[in-house]
Amino acid sequence: LGLSAPPVQTPVRRRTRQLRVGDVPVGGGTPVSVQTMTTTNTADVDATLQQIAAVTAAGCDIVRVAVPSADDAAALPATVARSPIPVIADIHFQPRYVFAAIDAGCAAVRVNPGNIKKFDDRVGEIAQAASAAHVPIRIGVNAGSLDARLLAKHGSATPEALVESALWECSLFEEHGFTDLKIAVKHHDPMTMVAANRLLAERCDYPLHLGVTEAGPAFQGSIKSAVALGILLSEGIGDTIRVSVSAPPVEQVKAGCHILASLGLRPRKLEIVSCPGCGRLQVDIHRLADRVEAAFTGFPHPLRIAVMGCVVNGPGESREADLGVSCGNGKGQIFARGQVVATVPESQIIDRLLEEALRLADDAPGN
Ligand code: SF4
């Protein structure tokens, strides 16, 4: 049972330093992790934990929470204690929240020392506290918040400007002997973001967090993210990712997991092989594919299911999958492990596929 097609060629990963975000290793060839940020008010512990539970169920490995106020900082101990996955505190400007996050047991802190330096230069103390608590620091450089000095020097947020900014931010910690760093350089334009990360990968061996920032609404943003992250990950660059689309965190996580699975960097749980449809269709294939996906999401075993509109490619794809349906004349020919097991009316296709899936699961080794 489970995704029986030949394994894909997985990318050879760039060797970076390795650090640990809680119990999740990052870099050094360890599996690429998926992240998101909660959208709840961090001070509302229950709402935040509910969202963390949902993103964890969707495949999230590490979650980041924004800490813009004292109330948010005060909520961190309770959130960290009950979160099933490591929590990163995202902090701008106020060093006191960084210390609070470290004391709260946050697995990492995102902070830009350039900002800290500008307002209250306590970078050395932060380095000391993070080092003592074995808490890594993530430096995040975004096109939208690039240092004015570098913006003036480079004219705009070019790949060189983003990389120079990130390495300068790193140097502010390195001066204090702190190198437990992870870097993100993000841009809303996928190819600028790709160029920046290629450059960064050449110039340092810190683990890299990848993301196309402010990528847009779900459809556009997921495609932009898939293109940029797909290019970099296929070149072995990237140790952790986030899909930053204007959609709920669960959707961001699902998109991130799909990107990794498409590259063979994460096992797929459910793969629907469905045809786009053409003039040969005699069933509503778009609706059927959606219904199959909805019916099998959360199925406890990995499955590849073919949902095909006619006999041109239907039987071939159905035979290659764990389960398949090849449609025609308002009926579906059902396949299980490469064999035709039934022909049923369109209205019974989902039920029959579920029945066959349970049968396959019962026959799976270990059951
Ligand atoms: Fe068209 Fe049949 Fe191919 Fe679907 S499987 S796209 S219906 S030819």
Boltz pocket constraint, residues with backbone or C-beta under 6 A from the ligand:
constraints:
  - pocket:
      binder: B
      contacts: [[A, 275], [A, 276], [A, 277], [A, 278], [A, 279], [A, 280], [A, 281], [A, 308], [A, 309], [A, 310], [A, 311], [A, 312], [A, 313], [A, 314]]
      max_distance: 6.0
